[in-house]
Amino acid sequence: MVFNPLGSELAWLWDIIAFIIAFMMILIIVQINAAIEKSGKVSKNVTRKVIHIFVGPVAVVAWMLFSGGVFSRWFALLVPLLFVVLFLGIGTGKIVNEDFVNSMSRSGDPKELLGGTLYYVLLFAVVTVLWYYVPVTGIAGATPMVAVIIGCLAGGDGLADVVGRKYGGEKKFGFGGAEKTVAGSFGMFIGSLLFSYILTAIYSLELGFEITVLIIPILVISLVATVVEAITPKGLDNWTVPITVILMVVLFFYFIPAWWPFPLLTI
């Protein structure tokens, strides 16, 4: 089952509409977050992580709005690509958007959007190309891979920073300038578990598999991703966390297939 109220002949038109809806959903999150930041009720550190935590999950759930047709993956890809263009424009000073800067940077410097924020959307673009959940062969070959990748990257890595700053105290560890805490690592583990389970459960409603199949695999992936995040040098966890998830799934696929009974790729 995929969503297409216009019928197969107009699947392309519905995909355009779905793209617009998905893009607007993310813009609304940014604007709401910017308004909260302007109110002074929360710090920039929190607002930027709210974006990190919720934009990815909202975007992958929005994939379920698309028709699942031959063009769906590429219209879905336009969402992160447009944000890549926006971040490049804002970061280089060619586009002025205070809401984006205030919501996604620590210092208020637009150039910060050329760092971890840009890496985040670039990674999402790569994930869309390789793991858009419905292949051209149809829903039978679908995979919830993106649910676990984004669960660990958005929920885990995002919550790690929030929990670490709130409860981590002065005792820190890390490599390459990173400042990790035990509390932050605990937040990473819980966030990875929680968001991966929730997103996978949402996908299971459409893909028709039992969520219980992935309880242990997600637990193991979350634990390994937590260890990797803890030892990752500053500014690189937006890459190391998803790469870890992918490698773990590959290991499951070849050596413990019962833990990953889905395709590795959907292209």
Rosetta silent file (secondary structure, phi, psi, omega in degrees, C-alpha in Angstrom):
SEQUENCE: MVFNPLGSELAWLWDIIAFIIAFMMILIIVQINAAIEKSGKVSKNVTRKVIHIFVGPVAVVAWMLFSGGVFSRWFALLVPLLFVVLFLGIGTGKIVNEDFVNSMSRSGDPKELLGGTLYYVLLFAVVTVLWYYVPVTGIAGATPMVAVIIGCLAGGDGLADVVGRKYGGEKKFGFGGAEKTVAGSFGMFIGSLLFSYILTAIYSLELGFEITVLIIPILVISLVATVVEAITPKGLDNWTVPITVILMVVLFFYFIPAWWPFPLLTI
SCORE:     score description
SCORE:     0.000 S_00000001
   1 L     0.000  128.751  171.328    0.000    0.000    0.000 S_00000001
   2 L  -133.386  162.285 -172.125    1.233    3.485   -0.928 S_00000001
   3 L   -94.221  120.009  177.897   -0.617    6.771   -0.848 S_00000001
   4 L  -158.589   88.828 -177.352   -1.919    8.130   -4.146 S_00000001
   5 L   -73.457   -7.795 -176.739   -5.426    9.646   -4.209 S_00000001
   6 L   -97.057   -6.295 -179.272   -5.086   10.694   -7.867 S_00000001
   7 L    90.993  162.664 -172.693   -4.628    7.238   -9.392 S_00000001
   8 H   -62.819  -34.377 -177.622   -1.699    5.605  -11.194 S_00000001
   9 H   -69.650  -23.969  179.633   -1.856    7.811  -14.292 S_00000001
  10 H  -112.518   25.959  179.874   -1.395   10.947  -12.196 S_00000001
  11 H   -58.456  -38.823 -179.257    1.128    9.495   -9.738 S_00000001
  12 H   -62.306  -38.191  179.799    3.708   12.059  -10.866 S_00000001
  13 H   -68.241  -41.106  177.775    1.325   14.909  -10.053 S_00000001
  14 H   -65.241  -35.861  178.145    0.623   13.542   -6.597 S_00000001
  15 H   -62.717  -35.543  175.957    4.375   13.173   -5.996 S_00000001
  16 H   -64.535  -44.608  178.524    4.779   16.896   -6.731 S_00000001
  17 H   -62.535  -43.394  179.368    2.039   17.675   -4.230 S_00000001
  18 H   -62.650  -38.752  176.544    3.621   15.316   -1.677 S_00000001
  19 H   -60.871  -44.968  179.815    6.989   17.036   -2.175 S_00000001
  20 H   -62.756  -43.023  179.017    5.427   20.436   -1.503 S_00000001
  21 H   -62.171  -46.796 -178.929    3.701   19.117    1.630 S_00000001
  22 H   -61.355  -44.256 -179.687    6.914   17.495    2.916 S_00000001
  23 H   -63.365  -42.966 -179.205    8.950   20.645    2.284 S_00000001
  24 H   -67.425  -34.941  177.745    6.359   22.853    3.988 S_00000001
  25 H   -59.147  -43.092 -179.265    6.199   20.530    7.011 S_00000001
  26 H   -70.998  -40.110  177.053    9.909   21.020    7.609 S_00000001
  27 H   -60.443  -38.573  179.224    9.710   24.768    7.035 S_00000001
  28 H   -63.788  -41.199  177.524    6.930   24.964    9.615 S_00000001
  29 H   -59.988  -44.444 -179.789    9.119   23.167   12.172 S_00000001
  30 H   -62.897  -44.156 -177.050   11.933   25.654   11.505 S_00000001
  31 H   -67.731  -41.520  177.318    9.621   28.668   11.786 S_00000001
  32 H   -62.516  -43.403 -179.820    7.998   27.450   15.006 S_00000001
  33 H   -64.222  -38.923  178.473   11.412   26.749   16.448 S_00000001
  34 H   -63.919  -39.757  179.126   12.639   30.201   15.401 S_00000001
  35 H   -65.053  -38.982  178.311    9.667   31.822   17.134 S_00000001
  36 H   -65.567  -40.859  179.592   10.423   29.875   20.325 S_00000001
  37 H   -64.170  -40.341  179.700   14.085   30.930   20.147 S_00000001
  38 H   -65.495  -28.961 -179.488   13.096   34.586   19.694 S_00000001
  39 H   -69.087  -18.629  179.419   10.891   34.390   22.774 S_00000001
  40 L    80.567    7.814 -177.579   13.994   33.713   24.852 S_00000001
  41 L   -78.564  -23.094  177.723   12.400   30.767   26.626 S_00000001
  42 L  -135.770  158.451 -177.956   15.018   28.308   25.395 S_00000001
  43 L   -82.997  166.636  176.819   18.648   28.629   24.363 S_00000001
  44 H   -61.699  -36.292 -179.865   20.094   28.330   20.870 S_00000001
  45 H   -59.708  -37.146  179.975   21.693   25.032   21.874 S_00000001
  46 H   -75.611  -45.541 -176.529   18.264   23.570   22.541 S_00000001
  47 H   -63.276  -39.201  179.927   16.509   25.021   19.481 S_00000001
  48 H   -67.087  -31.631  178.456   19.182   23.777   17.079 S_00000001
  49 H   -79.433  -26.267  172.830   18.905   20.296   18.548 S_00000001
  50 H   -61.735  -42.806  175.696   15.120   20.379   18.319 S_00000001
  51 H   -59.750  -47.653 -178.013   15.623   20.852   14.578 S_00000001
  52 H   -59.530  -41.860 -174.829   18.160   18.014   14.551 S_00000001
  53 H   -73.461  -40.769 -168.921   15.844   15.674   16.460 S_00000001
  54 H  -101.703  -25.466 -176.550   12.558   16.265   14.653 S_00000001
  55 H   -64.126  -46.773 -179.521   13.298   17.285   11.061 S_00000001
  56 H   -58.723  -54.105  177.870   14.717   13.895   10.024 S_00000001
  57 H   -58.084  -41.710  178.697   11.860   11.805   11.464 S_00000001
  58 H   -62.560  -41.184 -179.019    9.207   14.141   10.042 S_00000001
  59 H   -64.371  -42.244 -178.124   10.864   13.965    6.625 S_00000001
  60 H   -74.829  -31.295  173.798   11.006   10.163    6.520 S_00000001
  61 H   -67.611  -35.260  178.142    7.429    9.805    7.741 S_00000001
  62 H   -64.170  -21.459  175.453    6.451   12.269    4.985 S_00000001
  63 H   -56.640  -29.351 -177.716    7.871    9.756    2.481 S_00000001
  64 H   -71.581   -7.971  174.068    4.717    7.751    3.108 S_00000001
  65 H   -78.292  -21.813 -175.025    2.745   10.528    1.425 S_00000001
  66 L   -75.535  164.017 -173.391    4.359    9.764   -1.930 S_00000001
  67 L   -75.773  -18.626 -175.041    2.837    7.430   -4.501 S_00000001
  68 L    79.918   11.545  179.583    5.653    4.877   -4.451 S_00000001
  69 L   -83.494 -172.615 -173.747    5.976    5.263   -8.216 S_00000001
  70 L   -64.167  -26.787 -177.821    9.038    5.587  -10.390 S_00000001
  71 L   -97.114   -6.653 -172.769    9.437    9.307   -9.658 S_00000001
  72 H   -58.973  -46.358 -178.854    8.712    9.227   -5.916 S_00000001
  73 H   -56.702  -40.301 -172.385   12.316    8.790   -4.801 S_00000001
  74 H   -79.278  -31.933  172.550   13.472   11.740   -6.872 S_00000001
  75 H   -70.209  -36.736  175.786   10.734   14.104   -5.741 S_00000001
  76 H   -64.550  -35.228  179.271   11.506   13.072   -2.148 S_00000001
  77 H   -65.109  -28.426 -179.571   15.175   13.809   -2.869 S_00000001
  78 H   -61.236  -28.133 -178.135   14.290   17.391   -3.814 S_00000001
  79 H   -62.232  -58.534  177.920   13.456   18.140   -0.170 S_00000001
  80 H   -65.373  -32.057 -179.768   17.008   17.735    1.234 S_00000001
  81 H   -65.003  -37.843  176.548   18.543   19.122   -1.957 S_00000001
  82 H   -64.290  -36.860  177.801   16.585   22.359   -1.583 S_00000001
  83 H   -71.938  -30.858  173.532   17.820   22.648    1.986 S_00000001
  84 H   -60.368  -46.182  179.272   21.385   22.044    0.774 S_00000001
  85 H   -62.483  -43.349  179.422   20.954   25.014   -1.577 S_00000001
  86 H   -61.502  -47.304 -177.407   19.436   27.112    1.222 S_00000001
  87 H   -66.520  -38.153  176.687   22.210   26.307    3.695 S_00000001
  88 H   -64.692  -42.232  179.931   24.912   26.978    1.116 S_00000001
  89 H   -65.984  -43.775  179.903   23.283   30.286    0.225 S_00000001
  90 H   -69.157  -43.524 -177.428   22.819   31.353    3.849 S_00000001
  91 H   -65.565  -29.598  179.513   26.246   30.130    4.933 S_00000001
  92 L   -94.595    0.631  176.477   28.005   32.022    2.140 S_00000001
  93 L    85.179    5.533 -178.947   25.975   35.182    2.709 S_00000001
  94 L   -83.648  -19.757  176.163   24.094   35.068   -0.601 S_00000001
  95 L  -126.230  136.109  178.364   20.783   34.433    1.144 S_00000001
  96 L  -108.467  120.265  177.631   19.678   36.197    4.335 S_00000001
  97 L  -149.447   96.730 -176.473   17.397   34.240    6.650 S_00000001
  98 H   -65.287  -33.365 -179.608   17.632   35.073   10.345 S_00000001
  99 H   -61.753  -43.857  178.527   15.145   32.385   11.345 S_00000001
 100 H   -64.294  -45.446 -177.375   17.342   29.638    9.904 S_00000001
 101 H   -64.218  -47.027 -177.916   20.494   31.096   11.440 S_00000001
 102 H   -67.026  -31.774 -178.025   18.974   31.630   14.876 S_00000001
 103 H   -80.903  -25.474 -168.746   17.384   28.174   14.931 S_00000001
 104 H  -121.754    3.106  178.877   20.376   26.187   13.717 S_00000001
 105 L  -122.286  152.617  177.672   23.529   27.936   14.898 S_00000001
 106 L   -79.099  -41.344 -170.414   25.111   28.306   18.334 S_00000001
 107 L   -99.249  -12.761 -173.845   26.723   31.697   17.790 S_00000001
 108 L    89.118    4.996  178.203   24.391   33.338   15.278 S_00000001
 109 L   -87.320  120.487 -179.224   27.074   33.121   12.582 S_00000001
 110 H   -56.647  -27.688 -178.201   25.526   32.021    9.242 S_00000001
 111 H   -63.981  -20.170  177.651   28.743   30.150    8.381 S_00000001
 112 H   -61.726  -25.851 -179.518   27.874   27.556   11.016 S_00000001
 113 H   -69.715  -11.185  177.795   25.237   26.224    8.624 S_00000001
 114 H   -87.183   -1.506  179.669   28.091   25.054    6.391 S_00000001
 115 L   -98.866 -119.601 -174.853   29.203   22.580    9.086 S_00000001
 116 H   -59.155  -34.746  179.578   27.168   19.934   10.854 S_00000001
 117 H   -63.363  -44.511  178.368   23.828   21.292    9.639 S_00000001
 118 H   -66.075  -41.765  178.671   24.872   20.971    5.995 S_00000001
 119 H   -58.783  -38.018 -178.553   26.333   17.508    6.623 S_00000001
 120 H   -59.486  -49.540 -177.601   22.994   16.451    8.108 S_00000001
 121 H   -74.368  -31.452  174.535   20.987   17.298    4.986 S_00000001
 122 H   -63.102  -43.738  177.190   23.681   15.944    2.660 S_00000001
 123 H   -61.386  -41.428  179.422   23.538   12.658    4.541 S_00000001
 124 H   -63.197  -36.310  177.195   19.759   12.696    4.278 S_00000001
 125 H   -63.606  -43.668  178.117   20.054   13.171    0.513 S_00000001
 126 H   -61.861  -44.493  179.627   22.363   10.142    0.254 S_00000001
 127 H   -61.691  -38.158  179.441   19.977    8.081    2.384 S_00000001
 128 H   -63.330  -43.261  179.853   17.074    9.089    0.128 S_00000001
 129 H   -63.632  -44.532 -173.118   18.881    7.903   -2.987 S_00000001
 130 H   -87.491  -30.583 -171.451   19.929    4.560   -1.501 S_00000001
 131 H  -133.109   26.234  167.681   17.095    3.761    0.911 S_00000001
 132 L   -53.370  130.823 -159.964   13.923    5.484   -0.164 S_00000001
 133 L   -69.458  -17.565  178.071   11.684    2.820    1.296 S_00000001
 134 L  -113.437  114.916  176.817    9.799    1.768   -1.870 S_00000001
 135 L   -75.048  169.313  179.844   11.883    0.502   -4.805 S_00000001
 136 L   -65.537  -19.388  179.212   10.665    0.776   -8.395 S_00000001
 137 L   -76.323  -10.179  176.102    9.826   -2.928   -8.219 S_00000001
 138 L   117.889  172.987 -173.841    7.053   -2.164   -5.734 S_00000001
 139 H   -63.363  -23.340 -178.820    6.143   -2.188   -2.061 S_00000001
 140 H   -63.588  -25.161  179.874    7.045   -5.871   -1.665 S_00000001
 141 H   -99.387   16.861 -177.293   10.738   -4.919   -1.839 S_00000001
 142 L   -70.994  162.887 -179.336   10.475   -2.082    0.661 S_00000001
 143 L  -144.836  144.325  175.853   12.785   -1.692    3.654 S_00000001
 144 L   -91.198   19.691 -177.519   12.670    0.172    6.986 S_00000001
 145 H   -50.442  -44.501 -176.864   16.423    0.853    6.808 S_00000001
 146 H   -62.646  -30.144 -178.647   15.901    4.620    6.862 S_00000001
 147 H   -62.866  -37.799 -178.943   13.874    4.331   10.081 S_00000001
 148 H   -79.770  -40.105  178.372   16.879    2.990   11.974 S_00000001
 149 H   -59.566  -51.588 -178.184   19.423    5.304   10.330 S_00000001
 150 H   -72.255  -31.692  176.664   17.397    8.428   11.107 S_00000001
 151 H   -58.315  -44.747  179.844   16.336    7.065   14.492 S_00000001
 152 H   -76.567  -39.358 -177.385   19.968    6.908   15.617 S_00000001
 153 H   -71.532  -47.506 -176.389   21.118   10.042   13.811 S_00000001
 154 H   -83.352  -60.342 -177.289   18.233   12.333   14.738 S_00000001
 155 H   -67.593  -47.136 -176.977   16.817   10.941   17.959 S_00000001
 156 H   -70.139  -60.172 -177.130   20.006    9.462   19.372 S_00000001
 157 H   -63.974  -36.827  178.843   22.648   11.991   18.414 S_00000001
 158 H   -67.279  -45.291 -178.839   20.264   14.893   18.982 S_00000001
 159 H   -69.421  -29.076  178.787   19.153   13.763   22.422 S_00000001
 160 H   -57.560  -43.893 -178.760   22.760   13.026   23.407 S_00000001
 161 H   -68.447  -44.165 -178.548   23.622   16.718   23.198 S_00000001
 162 H   -63.587  -48.330 -178.691   20.505   17.905   25.022 S_00000001
 163 H   -67.698  -40.340 -179.646   20.825   15.383   27.876 S_00000001
 164 H   -61.940  -41.830  179.251   24.590   15.843   28.090 S_00000001
 165 H   -69.207  -34.217 -175.809   24.324   19.612   28.494 S_00000001
 166 H   -79.840  -41.669 -170.898   21.531   19.312   31.039 S_00000001
 167 H  -124.122    1.894 -173.443   22.793   16.457   33.206 S_00000001
 168 L   -74.180  -24.592 -178.868   26.370   15.745   32.117 S_00000001
 169 L    72.910 -161.390 -175.277   28.146   17.900   34.692 S_00000001
 170 L   -89.449  -18.491 -176.217   31.755   18.960   34.423 S_00000001
 171 L   -80.560  111.547 -176.783   33.297   15.539   33.833 S_00000001
 172 L  -126.178  158.683  175.650   33.802   15.157   30.098 S_00000001
 173 E  -142.279  172.017  177.764   35.706   12.874   27.756 S_00000001
 174 L   148.721  172.725 -178.295   36.214   12.675   24.011 S_00000001
 175 L  -125.873  151.002  175.470   38.624   12.810   21.098 S_00000001
 176 L    60.561   33.605  178.589   39.522   15.509   18.606 S_00000001
 177 L    90.681   -3.276  179.177   37.983   18.310   20.647 S_00000001
 178 L   -72.551  146.698  178.049   34.717   16.500   21.362 S_00000001
 179 L  -122.916   92.719 -178.234   33.187   16.929   24.822 S_00000001
 180 E   -99.762  157.939  175.243   31.128   13.859   25.688 S_00000001
 181 L  -134.719  160.693  177.684   29.515   12.913   28.982 S_00000001
 182 H   -62.759  -41.470  178.735   28.146    9.689   30.440 S_00000001
 183 H   -62.223  -40.012  178.546   24.703   11.293   30.642 S_00000001
 184 H   -63.777  -40.745  177.895   24.962   12.316   26.992 S_00000001
 185 H   -65.317  -37.046  176.055   25.858    8.764   25.962 S_00000001
 186 H   -63.629  -41.383  176.522   22.878    7.486   27.931 S_00000001
 187 H   -62.641  -37.823  177.081   20.708    9.999   26.049 S_00000001
 188 H   -61.081  -45.768 -178.077   22.197    8.751   22.781 S_00000001
 189 H   -65.314  -49.140 -178.845   21.290    5.162   23.605 S_00000001
 190 H   -65.686  -43.147  179.637   17.743    5.902   24.765 S_00000001
 191 H   -62.767  -41.578  178.482   17.092    8.329   21.904 S_00000001
 192 H   -62.050  -47.397  179.069   18.354    5.831   19.319 S_00000001
 193 H   -59.746  -53.375 -173.173   16.182    3.073   20.758 S_00000001
 194 H   -61.890  -51.842 -176.687   13.076    5.187   21.137 S_00000001
 195 H   -69.446  -37.309  178.153   13.140    6.932   17.767 S_00000001
 196 H   -64.454  -43.027  178.972   14.208    3.812   15.850 S_00000001
 197 H   -64.810  -44.504 -178.277   11.417    1.781   17.403 S_00000001
 198 H   -64.120  -47.981 -178.937    8.793    4.473   16.787 S_00000001
 199 H   -65.382  -40.029  178.507    9.794    5.080   13.165 S_00000001
 200 H   -65.637  -38.539  178.211   10.072    1.356   12.459 S_00000001
 201 H   -63.518  -40.038  177.726    6.664    0.779   14.022 S_00000001
 202 H   -62.610  -45.061  179.258    5.174    3.473   11.757 S_00000001
 203 H   -66.281  -32.352 -179.246    6.736    1.862    8.705 S_00000001
 204 H   -63.655  -27.391  178.806    5.548   -1.584    9.801 S_00000001
 205 H   -63.636  -34.509 -179.794    1.943   -0.407    9.445 S_00000001
 206 H   -92.262  -36.720 -175.347    2.487    0.059    5.718 S_00000001
 207 H   -84.969  -15.495  172.873    5.093   -2.616    5.024 S_00000001
 208 L    76.046   32.134  175.430    3.236   -5.318    6.953 S_00000001
 209 L  -113.544  161.538  179.486    5.997   -6.827    9.111 S_00000001
 210 L   -83.074  126.343 -179.379    6.033   -7.535   12.836 S_00000001
 211 H   -61.462  -24.766 -179.760    7.994   -4.936   14.797 S_00000001
 212 H   -60.960  -25.550  179.451    9.119   -7.686   17.178 S_00000001
 213 H   -59.424  -30.946 -172.973   11.470   -8.936   14.440 S_00000001
 214 H  -105.956    7.005 -178.153   13.644   -5.853   14.939 S_00000001
 215 H   -60.739  -52.638 -179.164   13.572   -5.457   18.723 S_00000001
 216 H   -70.180  -46.503  177.964   16.942   -7.137   19.352 S_00000001
 217 H   -55.328  -43.552  179.780   18.662   -5.837   16.173 S_00000001
 218 H   -66.428  -37.078  176.862   17.703   -2.237   16.997 S_00000001
 219 H   -60.300  -46.007 -179.999   18.888   -2.720   20.575 S_00000001
 220 H   -66.587  -45.061  179.302   22.296   -3.945   19.357 S_00000001
 221 H   -60.192  -43.708 -179.170   22.577   -1.221   16.713 S_00000001
 222 H   -62.712  -39.606  179.276   21.710    1.472   19.258 S_00000001
 223 H   -65.585  -46.455 -179.779   24.337    0.204   21.673 S_00000001
 224 H   -66.386  -42.077  178.824   27.088    0.102   19.037 S_00000001
 225 H   -61.678  -34.671  178.001   26.067    3.506   17.650 S_00000001
 226 H   -64.783  -43.303  178.466   26.282    4.914   21.198 S_00000001
 227 H   -63.482  -45.085 -179.624   29.845    3.655   21.590 S_00000001
 228 H   -62.851  -44.521  179.456   30.839    5.047   18.192 S_00000001
 229 H   -60.560  -36.213 -177.716   29.246    8.439   18.936 S_00000001
 230 H   -67.543  -29.171 -176.823   31.134    8.596   22.237 S_00000001
 231 H  -105.883    6.295 -179.324   34.527    8.170   20.563 S_00000001
 232 L   -79.835  132.053  176.090   33.828   10.251   17.440 S_00000001
 233 L   -60.791  158.559 -176.034   35.885   13.459   17.056 S_00000001
 234 L   -55.207  133.678  173.325   34.017   16.750   17.120 S_00000001
 235 L    85.017   -0.051 -175.714   31.826   17.517   14.127 S_00000001
 236 L  -111.807   -2.930 -173.947   31.911   14.054   12.538 S_00000001
 237 H   -70.172  -19.450  174.799   29.098   12.200   14.288 S_00000001
 238 H   -66.351  -16.480  175.670   26.578   13.127   11.574 S_00000001
 239 H  -103.922  -44.862 -174.471   28.601   10.748    9.402 S_00000001
 240 H   -66.603  -35.457 -179.105   29.956    8.124   11.799 S_00000001
 241 H   -65.584  -53.596  178.899   26.575    7.306   13.372 S_00000001
 242 H   -63.834  -35.806  177.701   24.690    6.512   10.125 S_00000001
 243 H   -62.395  -39.803  177.147   27.710    4.677    8.705 S_00000001
 244 H   -61.391  -45.202  178.968   27.762    2.528   11.847 S_00000001
 245 H   -59.455  -45.525 -178.760   24.063    1.724   11.458 S_00000001
 246 H   -62.026  -45.930  179.730   24.571    0.756    7.812 S_00000001
 247 H   -62.492  -39.501  178.286   27.546   -1.483    8.599 S_00000001
 248 H   -63.863  -42.085  178.928   25.624   -3.217   11.386 S_00000001
 249 H   -64.519  -39.625  177.270   22.684   -3.886    9.064 S_00000001
 250 H   -60.873  -43.389  177.740   25.048   -5.298    6.427 S_00000001
 251 H   -61.370  -44.325  178.348   26.515   -7.654    9.046 S_00000001
 252 H   -61.750  -44.742 -175.986   23.027   -8.767   10.083 S_00000001
 253 H   -58.193  -41.176 -175.691   21.957   -9.258    6.456 S_00000001
 254 H   -91.252  -31.385 -172.844   24.846  -11.600    5.663 S_00000001
 255 H  -111.083  -26.048  176.014   25.538  -13.319    8.987 S_00000001
 256 L  -134.709   69.438 -172.470   22.252  -13.159   10.957 S_00000001
 257 H   -58.819  -24.652  177.472   19.588  -12.819    8.233 S_00000001
 258 H   -65.449  -22.175  179.883   16.739  -13.337   10.698 S_00000001
 259 H   -84.860  -14.067  175.846   17.746   -9.990   12.224 S_00000001
 260 L  -146.399   78.922 -178.014   17.373   -8.162    8.891 S_00000001
 261 L   -85.780   41.963 -177.656   14.849   -9.852    6.567 S_00000001
 262 L  -132.849  163.330  176.411   14.734   -6.883    4.206 S_00000001
 263 L   -63.392  154.553  176.321   16.710   -5.737    1.124 S_00000001
 264 L   -79.200  -34.922 -179.571   19.967   -3.894    1.697 S_00000001
 265 L  -131.681  160.523  177.087   19.213   -1.314   -1.010 S_00000001
 266 L  -122.916   15.987  178.484   16.109   -0.103   -2.805 S_00000001
 267 L   -94.250    0.000    0.000   17.668    1.350   -5.966 S_00000001
